[in-house]
Amino acid sequence: MIAYCGLHCDSCPIHLATLEQDEHKKLQLRTKISAILHDRYSMDLRPDEITDCDGCTLEHGRLFITCISCSVRNCVRNRQHDSCAYCTDYGCDKLQEVFADQPEARMELERLKKN
């Protein structure tokens, strides 16, 4: 599963916690996510505030709080594209922010553009 911006949901810790069936392991994952969000993005969310996320491209899936308000996601959906790779404004400022933090997203979108 690939997000609109090129991130791989199958390597996202929030999505992996969503898929975890063991509640104890899920709590452990969410505790680690809480620490990562604090250290990397200065977000203060308790483990019980880390919600499930099925991926931003699903029409009726559960979304993590930052996915709901994601400017990239909202832009792609408003423009009715399957991915940023297919947008005439590819490489916009919104995407540059993602690429600065997650360079692998650029590689994935470049791969999609070529296909």
C-alpha positions in Angstrom: 0.0 0.0 0.0 1.4 3.3 -1.1 0.2 6.7 0.2 -0.5 9.5 -2.1 2.8 11.1 -1.3 4.8 8.0 -2.0 5.3 6.7 1.5 4.9 2.9 2.0 2.1 2.2 4.5 3.4 -1.3 5.0 6.5 0.2 6.8 4.6 2.8 8.8 4.7 2.1 12.5 1.2 3.4 12.9 -0.2 1.2 10.2 1.8 -1.8 11.7 0.3 -1.1 15.1 -3.2 -1.1 13.5 -2.6 -4.6 12.0 -1.3 -6.0 15.3 -3.8 -8.4 16.8 -2.1 -8.8 20.2 -3.3 -5.9 22.4 -0.1 -6.0 24.6 2.1 -5.8 21.5 -0.1 -3.1 20.0 0.3 -1.0 23.2 4.1 -1.5 23.1 4.1 -0.3 19.4 2.0 2.7 20.3 4.3 3.6 23.2 7.3 3.6 20.8 5.3 5.6 18.3 4.4 8.2 20.9 8.1 8.6 21.7 9.0 8.9 18.0 6.4 11.5 17.4 7.6 13.5 20.4 11.3 13.3 19.5 10.9 13.8 15.8 7.9 16.1 15.4 7.4 17.6 18.9 4.0 16.0 19.1 2.8 15.0 22.6 0.4 12.1 22.1 -0.1 9.4 24.7 -0.1 5.8 23.5 -3.8 5.6 23.9 -4.2 8.6 21.6 -2.4 6.9 18.7 -5.3 5.8 16.6 -5.6 3.1 14.0 -4.8 4.0 10.4 -5.7 1.9 7.3 -3.9 4.1 4.8 -4.8 7.5 3.4 -5.9 6.3 0.0 -8.8 4.2 1.3 -12.2 5.9 0.8 -13.7 4.8 4.1 -10.7 3.6 6.2 -9.5 4.7 9.7 -7.0 7.5 9.6 -4.3 8.7 12.0 -4.8 12.4 13.1 -2.0 13.7 11.0 -3.3 11.8 7.9 -6.7 13.4 8.3 -5.3 16.9 8.2 -2.5 16.2 5.7 -2.3 18.9 3.1 -0.9 16.5 0.5 -3.7 14.0 1.0 -6.3 16.8 0.8 -4.7 18.2 -2.3 -4.6 14.9 -4.2 -8.1 14.0 -3.3 -9.4 17.5 -4.4 -7.6 17.1 -7.7 -8.9 13.5 -8.0 -5.5 11.9 -8.7 -4.4 8.5 -7.7 -1.1 9.8 -6.5 1.1 13.0 -6.5 3.1 11.3 -9.3 0.3 12.1 -11.7 -0.2 15.7 -10.8 0.9 18.6 -13.1 2.3 20.3 -10.1 4.4 17.4 -9.1 7.3 18.4 -6.8 5.2 21.2 -5.2 6.1 22.8 -1.9 3.8 20.3 0.0 5.7 17.4 -1.4 9.1 19.0 -0.8 8.3 18.9 2.9 7.5 15.2 2.7 10.7 14.6 0.6 12.9 16.5 3.1 11.7 14.2 5.9 11.1 11.0 3.9 13.4 10.9 0.8 12.2 7.4 0.0 8.8 8.9 -0.9 10.4 10.8 -3.8 11.9 7.6 -5.1 8.6 5.8 -5.1 6.8 8.7 -6.8 9.5 8.8 -9.5 9.0 5.1 -10.0 5.3 5.6 -10.4 5.8 8.5 -12.9 8.0 6.3 -15.1 5.4 3.5 -15.3 
